[in-house]
Amino acid sequence: MTPTITAFERSPDGGKGLARDTRVRWALEEVGRPYAVRLVSFQAMKEPAHLALHPFGQIPTYEEGDLALFETGSIVLHIAQRHASLLPDDANARARAITWMFAAVNTVEPPILELATARILESDKPWTRERMPLVVDRVRDRLKQLGDADWLDGAFSAGDLMMVSVLLRLRLSGILNEFANLAAYVARGEARPAYKRAFDAQLAVNTR
C-alpha cells in the first residue's frame, strides 16, 4: 500500500526544504518507496480530521493502511526499520544510528529552534539584544561537539538524514559557515540524489 504524507499547502519557507515533510520525503526517496502527498492548509490543520492524525495540529503525518504516525523522528524510524539502506545491518551500528536520530532532534535541534524563535518571533522584544548572544553561543557549543567525519558513524544512515535536516535550519543565520566541517557535511547530504528529489518535490508545490 502506498503511504500518504501530509505537507503544507503553502510552506512558510517557500519550498526551501526546511518544512519537516522534507525529512519524510527524503527518507522515502532513499528507500525507493513511492508515496502520495495530501496538502493541507493552516486552517485544515486545526480541524478535527487532521487533529485525529496529529494531536498538535502540525505536519507531516504518515498514513499507511490502518497505521497513522506523526513526528518526523518516529516516521523516519518507521521507514528505516522496514526498508533497507537507512539503518546498518549490524545490531550495534544500527543502535548507534538510531541514537544519532534522537541526538539530532533532542540535543542539536532545540537550541537551533530557540535561535529561530529569537530572531523571527522575538526580535522586537526589549530583552532580545542582550539575550541573542547567549542563544547563539548555545548553538555554537552544540556544533563544536559534532565531529568531522564524512558521516556520523560509518556509512550514511537515518541519523545523518535527521542531522543534516536539522543543521539546514542554520543556513540563513550564517553560523553554519563558521564550521567548515559541518558545512561540508550538510553539502554532502544535499548532494544525495534522494535529497534532491525530495527538495524538488517540495519546491514544486510552492512554485505552482
Solvent accessible surface area in square Angstrom, and as a share of the most:
residue,aa,sasa,rsa
1,M,165,0.74
2,T,72,0.42
3,P,0,0.00
4,T,31,0.18
5,I,0,0.00
6,T,0,0.00
7,A,2,0.02
8,F,35,0.15
9,E,82,0.37
10,R,123,0.45
11,S,7,0.04
12,P,101,0.63
13,D,25,0.13
14,G,34,0.33
15,G,0,0.00
16,K,121,0.51
17,G,7,0.07
18,L,41,0.20
19,A,10,0.08
20,R,77,0.28
21,D,1,0.01
22,T,4,0.02
23,R,8,0.03
24,V,0,0.00
25,R,6,0.02
26,W,0,0.00
27,A,0,0.00
28,L,1,0.00
29,E,35,0.16
30,E,32,0.14
31,V,28,0.16
32,G,63,0.60
33,R,48,0.18
34,P,90,0.57
35,Y,43,0.16
36,A,45,0.35
37,V,52,0.30
38,R,98,0.36
39,L,53,0.26
40,V,12,0.07
41,S,36,0.23
42,F,107,0.44
43,Q,116,0.51
44,A,30,0.23
45,M,10,0.04
46,K,144,0.61
47,E,75,0.34
48,P,109,0.68
49,A,84,0.65
50,H,8,0.04
51,L,69,0.34
52,A,89,0.69
53,L,31,0.15
54,H,3,0.01
55,P,76,0.48
56,F,141,0.59
57,G,17,0.16
58,Q,94,0.42
59,I,10,0.05
60,P,1,0.01
61,T,1,0.00
62,Y,3,0.01
63,E,46,0.21
64,E,40,0.18
65,G,50,0.48
66,D,155,0.80
67,L,63,0.31
68,A,51,0.40
69,L,34,0.17
70,F,66,0.28
71,E,83,0.37
72,T,6,0.03
73,G,21,0.21
74,S,50,0.32
75,I,0,0.00
76,V,0,0.00
77,L,37,0.18
78,H,18,0.08
79,I,1,0.00
80,A,2,0.02
81,Q,84,0.38
82,R,144,0.52
83,H,57,0.25
84,A,88,0.68
85,S,71,0.46
86,L,1,0.01
87,L,13,0.07
88,P,41,0.26
89,D,145,0.75
90,D,86,0.45
91,A,77,0.59
92,N,103,0.53
93,A,16,0.13
94,R,72,0.26
95,A,56,0.44
96,R,110,0.40
97,A,3,0.02
98,I,38,0.19
99,T,85,0.50
100,W,72,0.25
101,M,8,0.03
102,F,109,0.45
103,A,23,0.18
104,A,0,0.00
105,V,40,0.23
106,N,98,0.50
107,T,55,0.32
108,V,5,0.03
109,E,8,0.03
110,P,61,0.39
111,P,15,0.10
112,I,4,0.02
113,L,59,0.30
114,E,48,0.22
115,L,5,0.03
116,A,38,0.30
117,T,51,0.30
118,A,1,0.01
119,R,100,0.37
120,I,130,0.66
121,L,127,0.63
122,E,35,0.16
123,S,71,0.46
124,D,118,0.61
125,K,84,0.36
126,P,124,0.78
127,W,112,0.39
128,T,15,0.09
129,R,214,0.78
130,E,145,0.65
131,R,69,0.25
132,M,36,0.16
133,P,75,0.47
134,L,107,0.53
135,V,0,0.00
136,V,14,0.08
137,D,68,0.35
138,R,106,0.39
139,V,0,0.00
140,R,74,0.27
141,D,74,0.38
142,R,84,0.31
143,L,2,0.01
144,K,135,0.57
145,Q,125,0.55
146,L,18,0.09
147,G,55,0.53
148,D,113,0.58
149,A,66,0.51
150,D,89,0.46
151,W,38,0.13
152,L,39,0.19
153,D,50,0.26
154,G,64,0.61
155,A,80,0.62
156,F,19,0.08
157,S,8,0.05
158,A,0,0.00
159,G,0,0.00
160,D,0,0.00
161,L,0,0.00
162,M,0,0.00
163,M,0,0.00
164,V,0,0.00
165,S,12,0.08
166,V,0,0.00
167,L,0,0.00
168,L,10,0.05
169,R,61,0.22
170,L,1,0.01
171,R,112,0.41
172,L,151,0.75
173,S,31,0.20
174,G,31,0.29
175,I,4,0.02
176,L,4,0.02
177,N,117,0.60
178,E,93,0.42
179,F,30,0.12
180,A,83,0.64
181,N,48,0.25
182,L,4,0.02
183,A,30,0.23
184,A,45,0.35
185,Y,9,0.03
186,V,0,0.00
187,A,52,0.40
188,R,75,0.27
189,G,0,0.00
190,E,40,0.18
191,A,57,0.45
192,R,67,0.24
193,P,89,0.56
194,A,5,0.04
195,Y,10,0.04
196,K,106,0.45
197,R,115,0.42
198,A,0,0.00
199,F,54,0.23
200,D,84,0.44
201,A,34,0.26
202,Q,4,0.02
203,L,62,0.31
204,A,57,0.44
205,V,21,0.12
206,N,15,0.08
207,T,92,0.53
208,R,175,0.64
